Amino acid sequence: MNEELAITIGTAARAARERLGLTQAEVAERIGLVHAVYSRLERGKMLPSVPSLYRLCRELRVSPETLMGLGPPASARKAQRPQEDEAPKLRRLLHLAHKLDEEDLDALLHVASALAR
């Protein structure tokens, strides 16, 4: 294993995850890894497989070049999608809302509407 590359990927993944306001468990679930495995990846103790690297780049919205230390850091790039400008708590709420069934989503909408008044 290339330890330097593993540390570079892990550091970049952590920075991108924190920028998005996500937990390790959330990212692990979204890319199909066990939380403990994702934690090892962020600590630079392992390299991701190519399919995992692909899913990680998509989920964290960073290029493979950035994740591998070959491009500018994610913080130096302009936002490519409107969602990247959203506050981390709003993004988390949106992620959780996607998991709700229609009835629960209506209830959440009602509560949010009441709170926004």
Phi and psi restraints in degrees (value plus and minus 20) as a CYANA .aco file:
   2 ASN   PHI    -103.6   -63.6
   2 ASN   PSI      80.2   120.2
   3 GLU   PHI     -83.4   -43.4
   3 GLU   PSI     -58.2   -18.2
   4 GLU   PHI     -82.6   -42.6
   4 GLU   PSI     -63.7   -23.7
   5 LEU   PHI     -85.6   -45.6
   5 LEU   PSI     -61.4   -21.4
   6 ALA   PHI     -81.6   -41.6
   6 ALA   PSI     -62.0   -22.0
   7 ILE   PHI     -87.3   -47.3
   7 ILE   PSI     -60.5   -20.5
   8 THR   PHI     -80.9   -40.9
   8 THR   PSI     -67.6   -27.6
   9 ILE   PHI     -84.2   -44.2
   9 ILE   PSI     -65.0   -25.0
  10 GLY   PHI     -81.3   -41.3
  10 GLY   PSI     -63.6   -23.6
  11 THR   PHI     -85.1   -45.1
  11 THR   PSI     -64.1   -24.1
  12 ALA   PHI     -86.9   -46.9
  12 ALA   PSI     -58.5   -18.5
  13 ALA   PHI     -84.6   -44.6
  13 ALA   PSI     -63.3   -23.3
  14 ARG   PHI     -82.6   -42.6
  14 ARG   PSI     -64.7   -24.7
  15 ALA   PHI     -81.7   -41.7
  15 ALA   PSI     -63.8   -23.8
  16 ALA   PHI     -87.1   -47.1
  16 ALA   PSI     -60.8   -20.8
  17 ARG   PHI     -82.8   -42.8
  17 ARG   PSI     -65.4   -25.4
  18 GLU   PHI     -86.3   -46.3
  18 GLU   PSI     -56.0   -16.0
  19 ARG   PHI     -81.3   -41.3
  19 ARG   PSI     -55.2   -15.2
  20 LEU   PHI    -105.3   -65.3
  20 LEU   PSI     -26.5    13.5
  21 GLY   PHI      51.8    91.8
  21 GLY   PSI      11.8    51.8
  22 LEU   PHI    -124.6   -84.6
  22 LEU   PSI     134.8   174.8
  23 THR   PHI    -110.5   -70.5
  23 THR   PSI     144.3   184.3
  24 GLN   PHI     -80.2   -40.2
  24 GLN   PSI     -60.9   -20.9
  25 ALA   PHI     -82.1   -42.1
  25 ALA   PSI     -59.9   -19.9
  26 GLU   PHI     -84.7   -44.7
  26 GLU   PSI     -66.0   -26.0
  27 VAL   PHI     -84.6   -44.6
  27 VAL   PSI     -63.8   -23.8
  28 ALA   PHI     -77.0   -37.0
  28 ALA   PSI     -66.1   -26.1
  29 GLU   PHI     -81.9   -41.9
  29 GLU   PSI     -64.5   -24.5
  30 ARG   PHI     -86.3   -46.3
  30 ARG   PSI     -50.7   -10.7
  31 ILE   PHI    -121.8   -81.8
  31 ILE   PSI     -18.0    22.0
  32 GLY   PHI      61.6   101.6
  32 GLY   PSI      11.6    51.6
  33 LEU   PHI    -136.0   -96.0
  33 LEU   PSI     135.2   175.2
  34 VAL   PHI     -91.7   -51.7
  34 VAL   PSI     123.3   163.3
  35 HIS   PHI     -73.2   -33.2
  35 HIS   PSI     -64.0   -24.0
  36 ALA   PHI     -81.7   -41.7
  36 ALA   PSI     -56.3   -16.3
  37 VAL   PHI     -89.4   -49.4
  37 VAL   PSI     -63.8   -23.8
  38 TYR   PHI     -82.9   -42.9
  38 TYR   PSI     -58.7   -18.7
  39 SER   PHI     -80.0   -40.0
  39 SER   PSI     -62.8   -22.8
  40 ARG   PHI     -82.3   -42.3
  40 ARG   PSI     -58.6   -18.6
  41 LEU   PHI     -82.0   -42.0
  41 LEU   PSI     -67.6   -27.6
  42 GLU   PHI     -84.5   -44.5
  42 GLU   PSI     -51.1   -11.1
  43 ARG   PHI    -101.1   -61.1
  43 ARG   PSI     -21.2    18.8
  44 GLY   PHI      56.9    96.9
  44 GLY   PSI       4.4    44.4
  45 LYS   PHI    -114.8   -74.8
  45 LYS   PSI     -25.2    14.8
  46 MET   PHI    -177.8  -137.8
  46 MET   PSI     138.6   178.6
  47 LEU   PHI    -121.7   -81.7
  47 LEU   PSI     121.7   161.7
  48 PRO   PHI     -95.5   -55.5
  48 PRO   PSI     134.7   174.7
  49 SER   PHI     -90.0   -50.0
  49 SER   PSI     146.6   186.6
  50 VAL   PHI     -81.0   -41.0
  50 VAL   PSI     -65.9   -25.9
  51 PRO   PHI     -81.9   -41.9
  51 PRO   PSI     -57.9   -17.9
  52 SER   PHI     -87.6   -47.6
  52 SER   PSI     -59.3   -19.3
  53 LEU   PHI     -80.9   -40.9
  53 LEU   PSI     -63.5   -23.5
  54 TYR   PHI     -79.7   -39.7
  54 TYR   PSI     -70.4   -30.4
  55 ARG   PHI     -83.8   -43.8
  55 ARG   PSI     -56.8   -16.8
  56 LEU   PHI     -84.8   -44.8
  56 LEU   PSI     -64.6   -24.6
  57 CYS   PHI     -80.7   -40.7
  57 CYS   PSI     -63.8   -23.8
  58 ARG   PHI     -85.4   -45.4
  58 ARG   PSI     -65.3   -25.3
  59 GLU   PHI     -88.7   -48.7
  59 GLU   PSI     -59.6   -19.6
  60 LEU   PHI    -109.3   -69.3
  60 LEU   PSI     -23.5    16.5
  61 ARG   PHI      37.2    77.2
  61 ARG   PSI      27.8    67.8
  62 VAL   PHI    -149.5  -109.5
  62 VAL   PSI     132.1   172.1
  63 SER   PHI     -97.2   -57.2
  63 SER   PSI     136.7   176.7
  64 PRO   PHI     -79.4   -39.4
  64 PRO   PSI     -54.8   -14.8
  65 GLU   PHI     -82.0   -42.0
  65 GLU   PSI     -63.4   -23.4
  66 THR   PHI     -85.4   -45.4
  66 THR   PSI     -64.6   -24.6
  67 LEU   PHI     -83.1   -43.1
  67 LEU   PSI     -52.2   -12.2
  68 MET   PHI    -115.5   -75.5
  68 MET   PSI     -11.1    28.9
  69 GLY   PHI      57.3    97.3
  69 GLY   PSI       1.0    41.0
  70 LEU   PHI    -121.9   -81.9
  70 LEU   PSI     -26.0    14.0
  71 GLY   PHI    -153.8  -113.8
  71 GLY   PSI    -195.6  -155.6
  72 PRO   PHI     -86.8   -46.8
  72 PRO   PSI     130.0   170.0
  73 PRO   PHI     -81.1   -41.1
  73 PRO   PSI     133.7   173.7
  74 ALA   PHI     -76.1   -36.1
  74 ALA   PSI     -54.7   -14.7
  75 SER   PHI     -88.9   -48.9
  75 SER   PSI     -40.7    -0.7
  76 ALA   PHI    -107.9   -67.9
  76 ALA   PSI     -32.5     7.5
  77 ARG   PHI    -108.7   -68.7
  77 ARG   PSI     131.7   171.7
  78 LYS   PHI     -92.0   -52.0
  78 LYS   PSI     132.6   172.6
  79 ALA   PHI     -82.5   -42.5
  79 ALA   PSI     111.3   151.3
  80 GLN   PHI    -114.1   -74.1
  80 GLN   PSI     -42.9    -2.9
  81 ARG   PHI    -151.8  -111.8
  81 ARG   PSI     129.1   169.1
  82 PRO   PHI     -77.6   -37.6
  82 PRO   PSI     -52.3   -12.3
  83 GLN   PHI     -82.6   -42.6
  83 GLN   PSI     -45.9    -5.9
  84 GLU   PHI     -88.0   -48.0
  84 GLU   PSI     -40.2    -0.2
  85 ASP   PHI    -106.0   -66.0
  85 ASP   PSI     -30.5     9.5
  86 GLU   PHI     -90.6   -50.6
  86 GLU   PSI     129.4   169.4
  87 ALA   PHI     -84.1   -44.1
  87 ALA   PSI     126.6   166.6
  88 PRO   PHI     -76.7   -36.7
  88 PRO   PSI     -59.5   -19.5
  89 LYS   PHI     -87.0   -47.0
  89 LYS   PSI     -55.6   -15.6
  90 LEU   PHI     -86.9   -46.9
  90 LEU   PSI     -59.5   -19.5
  91 ARG   PHI     -85.1   -45.1
  91 ARG   PSI     -60.5   -20.5
  92 ARG   PHI     -83.2   -43.2
  92 ARG   PSI     -63.3   -23.3
  93 LEU   PHI     -81.5   -41.5
  93 LEU   PSI     -62.9   -22.9
  94 LEU   PHI     -82.5   -42.5
  94 LEU   PSI     -62.2   -22.2
  95 HIS   PHI     -80.8   -40.8
  95 HIS   PSI     -64.4   -24.4
  96 LEU   PHI     -87.3   -47.3
  96 LEU   PSI     -57.9   -17.9
  97 ALA   PHI     -82.8   -42.8
  97 ALA   PSI     -53.3   -13.3
  98 HIS   PHI     -83.8   -43.8
  98 HIS   PSI     -42.3    -2.3
  99 LYS   PHI    -106.1   -66.1
  99 LYS   PSI     -30.1     9.9
 100 LEU   PHI    -102.0   -62.0
 100 LEU   PSI     131.2   171.2
 101 ASP   PHI    -100.6   -60.6
 101 ASP   PSI     153.6   193.6
 102 GLU   PHI     -78.1   -38.1
 102 GLU   PSI     -63.2   -23.2
 103 GLU   PHI     -85.4   -45.4
 103 GLU   PSI     -64.8   -24.8
 104 ASP   PHI     -88.1   -48.1
 104 ASP   PSI     -54.0   -14.0
 105 LEU   PHI     -86.1   -46.1
 105 LEU   PSI     -60.0   -20.0
 106 ASP   PHI     -81.8   -41.8
 106 ASP   PSI     -61.0   -21.0
 107 ALA   PHI     -84.1   -44.1
 107 ALA   PSI     -62.8   -22.8
 108 LEU   PHI     -82.8   -42.8
 108 LEU   PSI     -61.8   -21.8
 109 LEU   PHI     -81.9   -41.9
 109 LEU   PSI     -60.6   -20.6
 110 HIS   PHI     -83.5   -43.5
 110 HIS   PSI     -65.7   -25.7
 111 VAL   PHI     -82.9   -42.9
 111 VAL   PSI     -65.5   -25.5
 112 ALA   PHI     -82.8   -42.8
 112 ALA   PSI     -59.9   -19.9
 113 SER   PHI     -83.0   -43.0
 113 SER   PSI     -62.6   -22.6
 114 ALA   PHI     -84.8   -44.8
 114 ALA   PSI     -60.2   -20.2
 115 LEU   PHI     -89.8   -49.8
 115 LEU   PSI     -49.5    -9.5
 116 ALA   PHI     -98.5   -58.5
 116 ALA   PSI     -29.1    10.9
